[in-house]
Amino acid sequence: MRIDAGARDQCYGARRMSDHEGKVSIRGKDTDKVTIVVTDAGGKEHLYPLEPRALIAPGIEDGTKKHVKPGELLADEKNRRYRLVKIEFDDGRPIDMREEVRNVNGQWVQRGSESTRRGRIAEHAARLQADANLAKVKSQSLCECLTGNLADWWWCARS
């Protein structure tokens, strides 16, 4: 087996914006697991986990900004370098393609849910959502399912 990493790598950054209006605070400020918390008027907390070394927005970082609105900047996550690699057998037959990210030590590692905290959270949330959709479909007839939105129909058509 060999890995062909000849593709040009690309650089991406992320701007974390608030999706909610409310009181803003920071958890885990002195750790690698920093999370920005926006608490809405109803007391519900909306969590924004950040990558290590993210630059928290001025005002939020020093605690002078106490309130945010939807669309306001919470943090800038530094650019990361990614590349697409092709994995193939020694005779050239392809096995798989995967994305890799350059870590803080300059080494290429496989990108994915095992590499980042937010990736693990997103993967877990997606699984919970898929399980809930499947449970809903199993409890309905096809006709009842087709009256919902397109996502409901998609799950129903495959059950």
Stockholm file with secondary structure:
# STOCKHOLM 1.0

chainA/1-159         MRIDAGARDQCYGARRMSDHEGKVSIRGKDTDKVTIVVTDAGGKEHLYPLEPRALIAPGIEDGTKKHVKPGELLADEKNRRYRLVKIEFDDGRPIDMREEVRNVNGQWVQRGSESTRRGRIAEHAARLQADANLAKVKSQSLCECLTGNLADWWWCARS
#=GR chainA/1-159 SS CEEECCSCCEEEEEEEECSSCEEEEEESTTSSCCEEEEECTTSCEEEEECCTTCEECTTTTTTCCCEECTTCEEEEEEEEEEEEEEEECTTSCEEEEEEEEECTTSCEEECSTTTCHHHHHHHHHHHHHHHHHHHHHHTSCHHHHHTSCHHHHHHHHTC
#=GC SS_cons         CEEECCSCCEEEEEEEECSSCEEEEEESTTSSCCEEEEECTTSCEEEEECCTTCEECTTTTTTCCCEECTTCEEEEEEEEEEEEEEEECTTSCEEEEEEEEECTTSCEEECSTTTCHHHHHHHHHHHHHHHHHHHHHHTSCHHHHHTSCHHHHHHHHTC
//
